[in-house]
Amino acid sequence: MKKVLIVISIALLFMSCNNDDENNLQVESKQIKTIKINQFYVDSLFYKEEKLTSLKSYHRGLLMKTDNYEYNTAGFLSKKITSKSPGGQLNSVDYEYYPDGRLKSRKVRLTGFAATEQIITYDYAYDGNKIIITDDKYGPNQRTIMLDSKNRITLIEKQGEYSQLNFRFCEYSYDENDNITTMNFKSNELSELNIYNFDFDKKTNPFPSLDFNLPNDLSINKLEAVSIDAVYDFTQMGTGDYICFFNFQNHNNITSIKVQNFNSSYNYQYTDFNFPSEIIFKNYIMKFSY
């Protein structure tokens, strides 16, 4: 339990926002240029015609990973190519869509250092307020995603060979700004139910600028996060991998988390256009430039 709480705490460094209700300001979209974490990790982001085209991740000045993004003629993300240094490991993700623009599949190709290749396919089927996600990572696995009337994800249930040992279900409730205020999480059939409560500020979330919106009020990164069980944690700190459901769902910055006897708070500095310029949590400092 303690380990999970530590991971969640790190995850919540990356929460963000959308509206300044206190000042009733209409804030234009801002794109992140750099993200620095404790001065050791730096991510540089590049755009063309307001679309993210490349993300380069550095550690102590050394390039560790590059993500390049390609788009189809309709403007939807079609391919992500990741090259890792040193060693030159190359991974890719191909995206396929239904005619109405909803995500149909993600085909992930992972190349090991011994030139071995693993292909994992995630398929997405839609039925009213339900999305069924199937994958073949460890044999057949299935996730059932429930949506509310605003197409916000309210419930994730996982079935499959490994679900008893891994993620079982996660349930969310929201405020009027689409922030997750409560999360009920159960990691497996035998574990206790953990209830997390979150508070937010009124400032704007920068992370949606790294996402890829879909016509049904969902997005690539939200669906990818729930597909790979990145529903509450952030384990790739400083590697340029920000795929966590919290990062792209919340419209405002989280200021506190409460669960059982565990409480944690987050401190922010803001730009004059109400985006966070700095987040401080315990020994972690994250800085943004726009």
C-alpha positions as YAML, in Angstrom:
chain: A
units: angstrom
residues:
- id: 1
  name: MET
  ca: [0.00, 0.00, 0.00]
- id: 2
  name: LYS
  ca: [2.82, 2.40, 0.95]
- id: 3
  name: LYS
  ca: [4.59, 1.76, -2.37]
- id: 4
  name: VAL
  ca: [1.41, 2.48, -4.31]
- id: 5
  name: LEU
  ca: [0.93, 5.75, -2.45]
- id: 6
  name: ILE
  ca: [4.47, 6.88, -3.25]
- id: 7
  name: VAL
  ca: [3.97, 6.15, -6.95]
- id: 8
  name: ILE
  ca: [0.63, 7.97, -6.95]
- id: 9
  name: SER
  ca: [2.25, 10.95, -5.26]
- id: 10
  name: ILE
  ca: [4.88, 11.18, -8.00]
- id: 11
  name: ALA
  ca: [2.11, 10.82, -10.56]
- id: 12
  name: LEU
  ca: [0.24, 13.78, -9.21]
- id: 13
  name: LEU
  ca: [3.15, 16.08, -9.88]
- id: 14
  name: PHE
  ca: [1.85, 16.03, -13.43]
- id: 15
  name: MET
  ca: [-1.74, 17.15, -12.87]
- id: 16
  name: SER
  ca: [-3.08, 20.21, -14.66]
- id: 17
  name: CYS
  ca: [-5.95, 22.60, -15.56]
- id: 18
  name: ASN
  ca: [-8.10, 24.59, -18.02]
- id: 19
  name: ASN
  ca: [-10.11, 27.66, -16.81]
- id: 20
  name: ASP
  ca: [-9.48, 30.56, -14.46]
- id: 21
  name: ASP
  ca: [-12.94, 30.77, -12.92]
- id: 22
  name: GLU
  ca: [-11.81, 33.30, -10.33]
- id: 23
  name: ASN
  ca: [-10.96, 35.89, -12.96]
- id: 24
  name: ASN
  ca: [-13.35, 34.60, -15.64]
- id: 25
  name: LEU
  ca: [-10.54, 34.69, -18.21]
- id: 26
  name: GLN
  ca: [-10.66, 33.04, -21.61]
- id: 27
  name: VAL
  ca: [-7.16, 31.61, -21.95]
- id: 28
  name: GLU
  ca: [-5.78, 30.63, -25.32]
- id: 29
  name: SER
  ca: [-4.12, 27.27, -25.72]
- id: 30
  name: LYS
  ca: [-0.43, 27.23, -24.83]
- id: 31
  name: GLN
  ca: [2.04, 24.61, -25.99]
- id: 32
  name: ILE
  ca: [4.82, 23.35, -23.77]
- id: 33
  name: LYS
  ca: [8.33, 23.97, -25.12]
- id: 34
  name: THR
  ca: [10.38, 22.39, -22.33]
- id: 35
  name: ILE
  ca: [9.81, 20.39, -19.17]
- id: 36
  name: LYS
  ca: [12.62, 20.22, -16.61]
- id: 37
  name: ILE
  ca: [12.62, 17.85, -13.64]
- id: 38
  name: ASN
  ca: [15.10, 18.46, -10.83]
- id: 39
  name: GLN
  ca: [17.51, 19.95, -13.42]
- id: 40
  name: PHE
  ca: [18.67, 16.46, -14.42]
- id: 41
  name: TYR
  ca: [15.89, 15.65, -16.89]
- id: 42
  name: VAL
  ca: [14.88, 17.93, -19.76]
- id: 43
  name: ASP
  ca: [12.24, 17.26, -22.40]
- id: 44
  name: SER
  ca: [12.16, 19.51, -25.48]
- id: 45
  name: LEU
  ca: [9.00, 19.58, -27.59]
- id: 46
  name: PHE
  ca: [8.59, 20.65, -31.21]
- id: 47
  name: TYR
  ca: [5.45, 21.52, -33.17]
- id: 48
  name: LYS
  ca: [4.38, 22.21, -36.73]
- id: 49
  name: GLU
  ca: [1.07, 23.91, -37.49]
- id: 50
  name: GLU
  ca: [0.13, 23.46, -33.80]
- id: 51
  name: LYS
  ca: [0.66, 19.69, -33.94]
- id: 52
  name: LEU
  ca: [3.29, 17.94, -31.83]
- id: 53
  name: THR
  ca: [5.91, 16.51, -34.18]
- id: 54
  name: SER
  ca: [8.82, 15.57, -31.93]
- id: 55
  name: LEU
  ca: [9.75, 15.13, -28.27]
- id: 56
  name: LYS
  ca: [13.41, 14.76, -27.25]
- id: 57
  name: SER
  ca: [14.32, 13.56, -23.77]
- id: 58
  name: TYR
  ca: [17.69, 14.35, -22.18]
- id: 59
  name: HIS
  ca: [19.37, 13.22, -18.96]
- id: 60
  name: ARG
  ca: [22.27, 15.35, -17.75]
- id: 61
  name: GLY
  ca: [22.60, 16.74, -21.26]
- id: 62
  name: LEU
  ca: [22.66, 13.36, -23.04]
- id: 63
  name: LEU
  ca: [19.89, 12.54, -25.52]
- id: 64
  name: MET
  ca: [18.13, 9.40, -24.21]
- id: 65
  name: LYS
  ca: [14.99, 9.13, -26.36]
- id: 66
  name: THR
  ca: [13.27, 10.76, -29.34]
- id: 67
  name: ASP
  ca: [9.58, 10.45, -30.18]
- id: 68
  name: ASN
  ca: [8.49, 11.48, -33.69]
- id: 69
  name: TYR
  ca: [4.82, 11.83, -34.66]
- id: 70
  name: GLU
  ca: [3.16, 11.46, -38.08]
- id: 71
  name: TYR
  ca: [-0.38, 12.41, -39.13]
- id: 72
  name: ASN
  ca: [-2.80, 11.24, -41.82]
- id: 73
  name: THR
  ca: [-4.60, 13.49, -44.32]
- id: 74
  name: ALA
  ca: [-7.51, 13.94, -41.91]
- id: 75
  name: GLY
  ca: [-5.13, 15.36, -39.31]
- id: 76
  name: PHE
  ca: [-5.28, 12.37, -36.95]
- id: 77
  name: LEU
  ca: [-2.17, 10.82, -35.44]
- id: 78
  name: SER
  ca: [-1.16, 7.88, -37.66]
- id: 79
  name: LYS
  ca: [2.23, 6.81, -36.31]
- id: 80
  name: LYS
  ca: [4.57, 7.35, -33.38]
- id: 81
  name: ILE
  ca: [8.21, 6.28, -33.77]
- id: 82
  name: THR
  ca: [10.44, 6.06, -30.70]
- id: 83
  name: SER
  ca: [14.22, 5.73, -30.88]
- id: 84
  name: LYS
  ca: [16.18, 5.18, -27.69]
- id: 85
  name: SER
  ca: [19.84, 6.00, -27.07]
- id: 86
  name: PRO
  ca: [22.27, 4.51, -26.44]
- id: 87
  name: GLY
  ca: [21.74, 1.27, -28.34]
- id: 88
  name: GLY
  ca: [19.39, 2.51, -31.02]
- id: 89
  name: GLN
  ca: [16.31, 0.57, -29.86]
- id: 90
  name: LEU
  ca: [13.41, 1.46, -32.19]
- id: 91
  name: ASN
  ca: [9.71, 1.12, -31.27]
- id: 92
  name: SER
  ca: [6.61, 2.29, -33.11]
- id: 93
  name: VAL
  ca: [2.84, 2.58, -32.78]
- id: 94
  name: ASP
  ca: [0.44, 2.59, -35.75]
- id: 95
  name: TYR
  ca: [-3.05, 4.06, -35.29]
- id: 96
  name: GLU
  ca: [-6.16, 3.08, -37.28]
- id: 97
  name: TYR
  ca: [-9.55, 4.83, -37.18]
- id: 98
  name: TYR
  ca: [-13.19, 4.17, -37.97]
- id: 99
  name: PRO
  ca: [-14.75, 6.34, -40.73]
- id: 100
  name: ASP
  ca: [-16.24, 8.67, -38.08]
- id: 101
  name: GLY
  ca: [-12.79, 9.31, -36.56]
- id: 102
  name: ARG
  ca: [-13.05, 7.11, -33.48]
- id: 103
  name: LEU
  ca: [-9.95, 5.11, -32.61]
- id: 104
  name: LYS
  ca: [-10.16, 1.56, -34.02]
- id: 105
  name: SER
  ca: [-6.79, 0.03, -33.15]
- id: 106
  name: ARG
  ca: [-3.24, 0.61, -31.94]
- id: 107
  name: LYS
  ca: [-0.51, -1.72, -33.16]
- id: 108
  name: VAL
  ca: [2.59, -1.50, -30.99]
- id: 109
  name: ARG
  ca: [5.90, -2.82, -32.29]
- id: 110
  name: LEU
  ca: [8.63, -3.30, -29.69]
- id: 111
  name: THR
  ca: [12.15, -4.10, -30.84]
- id: 112
  name: GLY
  ca: [14.53, -5.57, -28.30]
- id: 113
  name: PHE
  ca: [18.30, -5.09, -28.21]
- id: 114
  name: ALA
  ca: [18.70, -8.58, -29.73]
- id: 115
  name: ALA
  ca: [16.68, -7.44, -32.77]
- id: 116
  name: THR
  ca: [13.67, -9.45, -31.61]
- id: 117
  name: GLU
  ca: [10.29, -7.89, -32.30]
- id: 118
  name: GLN
  ca: [7.09, -8.09, -30.29]
- id: 119
  name: ILE
  ca: [3.78, -6.87, -31.73]
- id: 120
  name: ILE
  ca: [0.85, -6.04, -29.44]
- id: 121
  name: THR
  ca: [-2.51, -5.05, -30.95]
- id: 122
  name: TYR
  ca: [-5.16, -3.11, -29.03]
- id: 123
  name: ASP
  ca: [-8.65, -3.09, -30.59]
- id: 124
  name: TYR
  ca: [-11.43, -0.66, -29.64]
- id: 125
  name: ALA
  ca: [-15.14, -1.45, -30.05]
- id: 126
  name: TYR
  ca: [-17.93, 1.00, -29.16]
- id: 127
  name: ASP
  ca: [-21.42, 0.21, -27.86]
- id: 128
  name: GLY
  ca: [-23.38, 3.22, -26.62]
- id: 129
  name: ASN
  ca: [-21.71, 4.47, -23.45]
- id: 130
  name: LYS
  ca: [-19.33, 1.49, -23.38]
- id: 131
  name: ILE
  ca: [-15.92, 0.89, -24.96]
- id: 132
  name: ILE
  ca: [-14.48, -2.62, -25.11]
- id: 133
  name: ILE
  ca: [-10.68, -2.72, -25.39]
- id: 134
  name: THR
  ca: [-9.04, -6.06, -26.19]
- id: 135
  name: ASP
  ca: [-5.35, -6.86, -26.48]
- id: 136
  name: ASP
  ca: [-3.11, -9.86, -26.94]
- id: 137
  name: LYS
  ca: [-0.20, -8.82, -24.73]
- id: 138
  name: TYR
  ca: [-0.47, -11.77, -22.33]
- id: 139
  name: GLY
  ca: [-3.04, -13.81, -24.18]
- id: 140
  name: PRO
  ca: [-6.57, -12.41, -24.51]
- id: 141
  name: ASN
  ca: [-7.28, -9.51, -22.15]
- id: 142
  name: GLN
  ca: [-10.31, -7.23, -22.09]
- id: 143
  name: ARG
  ca: [-11.11, -3.91, -20.48]
- id: 144
  name: THR
  ca: [-14.61, -2.51, -20.25]
- id: 145
  name: ILE
  ca: [-14.75, 1.30, -20.18]
- id: 146
  name: MET
  ca: [-17.96, 3.05, -19.10]
- id: 147
  name: LEU
  ca: [-18.68, 6.66, -20.10]
- id: 148
  name: ASP
  ca: [-21.06, 9.23, -18.67]
- id: 149
  name: SER
  ca: [-23.23, 11.65, -20.67]
- id: 150
  name: LYS
  ca: [-20.20, 13.92, -21.24]
- id: 151
  name: ASN
  ca: [-18.10, 10.99, -22.56]
- id: 152
  name: ARG
  ca: [-15.93, 11.06, -19.43]
- id: 153
  name: ILE
  ca: [-14.53, 7.71, -18.31]
- id: 154
  name: THR
  ca: [-16.26, 6.69, -15.09]
- id: 155
  name: LEU
  ca: [-15.35, 3.01, -14.74]
- id: 156
  name: ILE
  ca: [-12.59, 0.70, -15.96]
- id: 157
  name: GLU
  ca: [-12.87, -3.04, -15.40]
- id: 158
  name: LYS
  ca: [-10.25, -5.53, -16.52]
- id: 159
  name: GLN
  ca: [-10.82, -9.19, -17.30]
- id: 160
  name: GLY
  ca: [-8.24, -11.70, -18.45]
- id: 161
  name: GLU
  ca: [-5.66, -14.20, -17.43]
- id: 162
  name: TYR
  ca: [-3.61, -11.72, -15.40]
- id: 163
  name: SER
  ca: [-6.37, -9.47, -14.01]
- id: 164
  name: GLN
  ca: [-6.41, -11.25, -10.64]
- id: 165
  name: LEU
  ca: [-2.75, -10.32, -10.12]
- id: 166
  name: ASN
  ca: [-2.78, -6.88, -11.69]
- id: 167
  name: PHE
  ca: [-5.24, -4.02, -12.12]
- id: 168
  name: ARG
  ca: [-8.86, -5.02, -11.46]
- id: 169
  name: PHE
  ca: [-11.04, -1.94, -11.55]
- id: 170
  name: CYS
  ca: [-10.98, 1.82, -11.17]
- id: 171
  name: GLU
  ca: [-13.94, 4.18, -10.73]
- id: 172
  name: TYR
  ca: [-13.91, 7.97, -11.12]
- id: 173
  name: SER
  ca: [-16.17, 10.87, -10.15]
- id: 174
  name: TYR
  ca: [-15.77, 14.44, -11.45]
- id: 175
  name: ASP
  ca: [-16.46, 18.08, -10.64]
- id: 176
  name: GLU
  ca: [-18.02, 20.62, -13.02]
- id: 177
  name: ASN
  ca: [-14.59, 21.30, -14.61]
- id: 178
  name: ASP
  ca: [-14.05, 17.63, -15.49]
- id: 179
  name: ASN
  ca: [-11.46, 17.13, -12.75]
- id: 180
  name: ILE
  ca: [-11.29, 13.75, -11.05]
- id: 181
  name: THR
  ca: [-12.35, 14.41, -7.45]
- id: 182
  name: THR
  ca: [-12.64, 10.79, -6.27]
- id: 183
  name: MET
  ca: [-10.99, 7.58, -7.41]
- id: 184
  name: ASN
  ca: [-12.00, 4.16, -6.12]
- id: 185
  name: PHE
  ca: [-9.26, 1.69, -6.91]
- id: 186
  name: LYS
  ca: [-8.96, -2.06, -6.37]
- id: 187
  name: SER
  ca: [-5.82, -3.73, -7.68]
- id: 188
  name: ASN
  ca: [-7.10, -7.32, -7.59]
- id: 189
  name: GLU
  ca: [-9.96, -9.45, -6.32]
- id: 190
  name: LEU
  ca: [-8.37, -9.98, -2.90]
- id: 191
  name: SER
  ca: [-7.19, -6.44, -2.21]
- id: 192
  name: GLU
  ca: [-9.02, -3.81, -0.21]
- id: 193
  name: LEU
  ca: [-10.84, -0.92, -1.85]
- id: 194
  name: ASN
  ca: [-8.77, 2.28, -1.77]
- id: 195
  name: ILE
  ca: [-10.60, 5.62, -2.00]
- id: 196
  name: TYR
  ca: [-8.63, 8.68, -3.08]
- id: 197
  name: ASN
  ca: [-9.89, 12.29, -2.86]
- id: 198
  name: PHE
  ca: [-8.37, 15.17, -4.81]
- id: 199
  name: ASP
  ca: [-8.53, 18.98, -4.62]
- id: 200
  name: PHE
  ca: [-7.68, 21.40, -7.44]
- id: 201
  name: ASP
  ca: [-6.77, 25.00, -8.11]
- id: 202
  name: LYS
  ca: [-8.41, 27.18, -10.78]
- id: 203
  name: LYS
  ca: [-5.48, 27.43, -13.18]
- id: 204
  name: THR
  ca: [-4.87, 25.88, -16.57]
- id: 205
  name: ASN
  ca: [-3.54, 22.41, -17.40]
- id: 206
  name: PRO
  ca: [-0.67, 22.41, -19.94]
- id: 207
  name: PHE
  ca: [-0.60, 18.67, -20.63]
- id: 208
  name: PRO
  ca: [-3.55, 18.45, -23.06]
- id: 209
  name: SER
  ca: [-1.30, 20.22, -25.58]
- id: 210
  name: LEU
  ca: [0.57, 16.89, -25.73]
- id: 211
  name: ASP
  ca: [-2.62, 14.95, -26.48]
- id: 212
  name: PHE
  ca: [-4.42, 14.11, -29.73]
- id: 213
  name: ASN
  ca: [-8.14, 14.87, -29.65]
- id: 214
  name: LEU
  ca: [-10.79, 12.62, -31.20]
- id: 215
  name: PRO
  ca: [-14.29, 13.57, -32.43]
- id: 216
  name: ASN
  ca: [-16.09, 11.87, -29.52]
- id: 217
  name: ASP
  ca: [-14.61, 14.12, -26.80]
- id: 218
  name: LEU
  ca: [-12.03, 11.43, -26.02]
- id: 219
  name: SER
  ca: [-8.36, 11.46, -27.00]
- id: 220
  name: ILE
  ca: [-5.53, 9.16, -28.01]
- id: 221
  name: ASN
  ca: [-3.63, 9.51, -24.76]
- id: 222
  name: LYS
  ca: [-6.66, 8.95, -22.54]
- id: 223
  name: LEU
  ca: [-7.53, 5.74, -24.39]
- id: 224
  name: GLU
  ca: [-3.90, 4.62, -24.46]
- id: 225
  name: ALA
  ca: [-3.55, 5.22, -20.72]
- id: 226
  name: VAL
  ca: [-6.54, 3.06, -19.83]
- id: 227
  name: SER
  ca: [-5.38, 0.44, -22.35]
- id: 228
  name: ILE
  ca: [-2.07, -0.06, -20.55]
- id: 229
  name: ASP
  ca: [-3.40, 0.42, -17.00]
- id: 230
  name: ALA
  ca: [-1.72, 3.83, -16.53]
- id: 231
  name: VAL
  ca: [-4.86, 4.94, -14.72]
- id: 232
  name: TYR
  ca: [-3.32, 6.34, -11.56]
- id: 233
  name: ASP
  ca: [0.46, 6.04, -11.63]
- id: 234
  name: PHE
  ca: [3.32, 7.75, -13.39]
- id: 235
  name: THR
  ca: [6.35, 5.47, -13.49]
- id: 236
  name: GLN
  ca: [8.35, 6.97, -16.39]
- id: 237
  name: MET
  ca: [9.45, 10.14, -14.68]
- id: 238
  name: GLY
  ca: [12.03, 12.01, -16.70]
- id: 239
  name: THR
  ca: [11.79, 9.82, -19.79]
- id: 240
  name: GLY
  ca: [9.40, 11.97, -21.79]
- id: 241
  name: ASP
  ca: [6.58, 9.46, -21.38]
- id: 242
  name: TYR
  ca: [3.59, 11.29, -19.92]
- id: 243
  name: ILE
  ca: [0.94, 8.67, -20.68]
- id: 244
  name: CYS
  ca: [-1.12, 8.77, -17.51]
- id: 245
  name: PHE
  ca: [-4.91, 9.19, -17.49]
- id: 246
  name: PHE
  ca: [-4.73, 11.96, -14.87]
- id: 247
  name: ASN
  ca: [-2.44, 14.09, -17.02]
- id: 248
  name: PHE
  ca: [-4.94, 14.44, -19.85]
- id: 249
  name: GLN
  ca: [-8.30, 14.27, -18.06]
- id: 250
  name: ASN
  ca: [-8.00, 16.91, -15.35]
- id: 251
  name: HIS
  ca: [-8.58, 20.50, -16.43]
- id: 252
  name: ASN
  ca: [-7.04, 22.03, -13.32]
- id: 253
  name: ASN
  ca: [-3.94, 21.45, -11.23]
- id: 254
  name: ILE
  ca: [-4.21, 19.09, -8.30]
- id: 255
  name: THR
  ca: [-3.35, 20.71, -4.96]
- id: 256
  name: SER
  ca: [-3.88, 17.80, -2.56]
- id: 257
  name: ILE
  ca: [-4.49, 14.07, -2.33]
- id: 258
  name: LYS
  ca: [-6.11, 12.31, 0.60]
- id: 259
  name: VAL
  ca: [-6.39, 8.57, 1.15]
- id: 260
  name: GLN
  ca: [-6.87, 6.91, 4.53]
- id: 261
  name: ASN
  ca: [-4.07, 8.31, 6.73]
- id: 262
  name: PHE
  ca: [-2.05, 9.66, 3.81]
- id: 263
  name: ASN
  ca: [-2.20, 13.34, 2.83]
- id: 264
  name: SER
  ca: [-0.03, 15.22, 0.40]
- id: 265
  name: SER
  ca: [0.00, 18.74, -1.00]
- id: 266
  name: TYR
  ca: [1.50, 20.47, -4.07]
- id: 267
  name: ASN
  ca: [2.79, 23.99, -4.48]
- id: 268
  name: TYR
  ca: [2.77, 25.98, -7.73]
- id: 269
  name: GLN
  ca: [4.18, 29.04, -9.38]
- id: 270
  name: TYR
  ca: [2.17, 30.39, -12.33]
- id: 271
  name: THR
  ca: [2.76, 32.41, -15.46]
- id: 272
  name: ASP
  ca: [0.89, 35.64, -16.12]
- id: 273
  name: PHE
  ca: [-1.42, 33.65, -18.41]
- id: 274
  name: ASN
  ca: [-2.38, 31.26, -15.57]
- id: 275
  name: PHE
  ca: [-0.41, 28.17, -16.55]
- id: 276
  name: PRO
  ca: [1.92, 26.48, -14.04]
- id: 277
  name: SER
  ca: [5.55, 27.46, -14.43]
- id: 278
  name: GLU
  ca: [6.74, 25.36, -11.50]
- id: 279
  name: ILE
  ca: [5.39, 22.47, -9.42]
- id: 280
  name: ILE
  ca: [6.98, 21.53, -6.10]
- id: 281
  name: PHE
  ca: [6.29, 18.31, -4.27]
- id: 282
  name: LYS
  ca: [8.69, 17.13, -1.55]
- id: 283
  name: ASN
  ca: [12.05, 16.73, -3.34]
- id: 284
  name: TYR
  ca: [10.66, 17.07, -6.86]
- id: 285
  name: ILE
  ca: [10.62, 20.30, -8.86]
- id: 286
  name: MET
  ca: [9.11, 20.42, -12.33]
- id: 287
  name: LYS
  ca: [9.49, 23.56, -14.45]
- id: 288
  name: PHE
  ca: [7.69, 24.47, -17.68]
- id: 289
  name: SER
  ca: [8.45, 26.90, -20.49]
- id: 290
  name: TYR
  ca: [5.94, 27.83, -23.19]
...
